[in-house]
């Protein structure tokens, strides 16, 4: 039996109307050893050692194939694709900018994208027996938007720059809403906040007064 949570969403558009979505309540994590035990159950015809050997080989070959710039589709499971990013400490360049362009040594595989096979989704749904698990509400910031802006400006009067995580601490907002609010403020010349940098190196600074 699995449980679902009705999750409240932040009002990202400033309309005052909050929406909700449903998510599965994760009850725990199954370790690889436990997963192998479930595959190699008594009478299954395979040993735990055999299953471990196959899974290890699959993981190694998956990494080798992705490293060669290939996507990998495992029927009944899904498709894997490598994802690239700039090495930590390097800044993302623009398409037509005049800054120094990145080379291969500045780029690395920093993630793997996975798209589930529809058959896996259907089979998971068939096995799933849901019951209600409660409601999770968003904790709003204790400050109004005007107060949040005031706190941010005071912070920038004392610091060279402000990151999203700093704004989260100042306002009590969750990351998504804090990010969107900062982006909106930076696009408004009257806010006194401007944006600098790119990607993970993006920060917010005091505008010219």
N, C-alpha and C positions, 0 to 999 in steps of 0.2 A: 504494500500500500504506500503510495506516494502522496505528498501534500502539496498544495499550491498556495501561493501567497498573492493577494491582491495588493500590488505595489503602487503607491501614489507617486506621480511624476511632478517635478518642479514646473512652475509656470514659466516657460522659457521665452514667451513672446510678450510678457507684460500685460496680458489681458485680464489677469485676476482669476482665470479659470484653470483649475488643475485637472489633469486627466490621470488615468491609471492603466496599468498593464498587468498581466499575470506572469508569474515566474514560479519555477519549481523550487521547493524548499529542499536544499541539499542536506541530507541527513548524515553524510559522512563520506569518506574516501575509501575506495577499494585498492589495496596495495597490489603490486604485480604478483607477489607470491599468492595472495588470496585469489586473484583473478585466474592464475594458472591452476590452482586447486579446483576452481569451478569448471574449468575446461576438462581437466584430467580426472573427472570424478570416477569412482569405482564402476567398472563396466563400460567405460567410454572407449576402451581399446587403445588409449594412448597414455604414455607415462608423463609425469610432471617434467622429467628431464628432457623428453622429446619436445614438449610444448615450449619450454624455456629456450631450447636450442633454436627452434624455428622463429620464435618471437625476436630473439637476439639477432638472428640473421636478417629478418625483415627490417628491423630498425637500422642495421648497418647498411643494407642495400638501399634503403630509402634515403639515407643521408648521402650516399655516394651518387645516386641518381639526381637528387635535388641539387647537389653541388655542381653537376654538369649542365645545369640550366634546363632540366627536364621537370615536367610535372608528373606526378605518379597517381594513377587511379587504381584503387583496390576495390573491386566489385563488392558491393554490400557494405562497404565502410565509407569510402569517400575519396576525394581528390586532394592531394597535397601540392603546394607550390611554395618555392622559396621567396622570402621577402627581404629586400635590401634596405640598408640605411647607412648613414654617414658614421664613421668611427667616432667614438666619444672624444670630445675635445676639438672636433672639426666642425665648421659651420657649413650648412647647406648652401650651395650656390644657386643662382637664378639661371634661367634659360639664356638670356641675352645680356646678363650683367657684365661689368668690367672687372669684377673681382677674380681672384685666382680660382681656376676651375679645379675641381676634384679629380684625382686620378684613382686607379684601381686600388692603391694602398690606402686610400681614404674611405673606401666603401667596403662593407662587410654584410654577411647574412646575419640579420638580427631578429629573425622570426620566421615562422612557417605558417602559411595560411592554409586553412582546412575547410573544405566544403563537403558536408555530409551527403552521402548517397541517399537518394529519395527512398530506396528500399530500407535503409537503416532507420530513417525517420518513421516510415510506415510501421516497421516491425516494433520499434520502441513504443509507438503509440498503441499498438495492439496489446503489448504486454502491460501497459500502464493502467493502473486502477487508481484514480485520483479521489482525494477527499479534501475539503477545505481546511486550510492551515492558518487562516487569520488574515489580518490587514496590516500592512507596514506603511506608516505615514512619513512624509518628508518633514524634517525638522527645519522650520524657517529660521532665517537670520533674526536675531533680536533687534536689529537696526533697520530703519527705513533706508530706501535707496539714497536719499539725500545724506543721511548720516553715514552710510557706507562710503560715499564719495568723499565726505569730509575727513573720515578716518584715513582713507587712502592718500589724500593730499597731505595730511599731517605727517604720514609715514614717509612720503617722498620728500618732504622738507628736511627730514633727518637722515634719509638714506639715498644713495645714488640711484638705485633702481628698485623695482618691486616685481616679484614673480607671482605667478598664479597662486602658488602655495602660501605666499605671504598674505595675499588678499583673502584667501580662505581663512587664515588664522585671525585676520582683522575683523572679518565680517560674520564668520560662522557658516558661510555658504559651502555647499558641496562643490567638487571640482568642476563639473559640467556647467553649472549655473554661474560659478565664479568666472570661468573662462569666457562664457558668452557675455556676461555683464561687462567685463573688462574690455572685450572687443568692441562692444557697443559704446562704451565711454570713450575709448580711444578714437573712434570714428566721429566723435562729436567735438569740434574745436573748442567749444565753450566749457568742456569738462575740466580742462587743465591737465589731462593725461594723454600721453602719446605712446605709441608702440615702437619698439626698436628690435632688430634682430630677426632671425628666421627659425622656424621649427622649434626644437627643444631649447634653443638659445634665445627665444623671444622673451623680452622683458618690457616693463612699462616704466616710463620716466616722466618727470615733470615737464609740461609744455612750456614754451616761452611765455613770459608774463610781461 
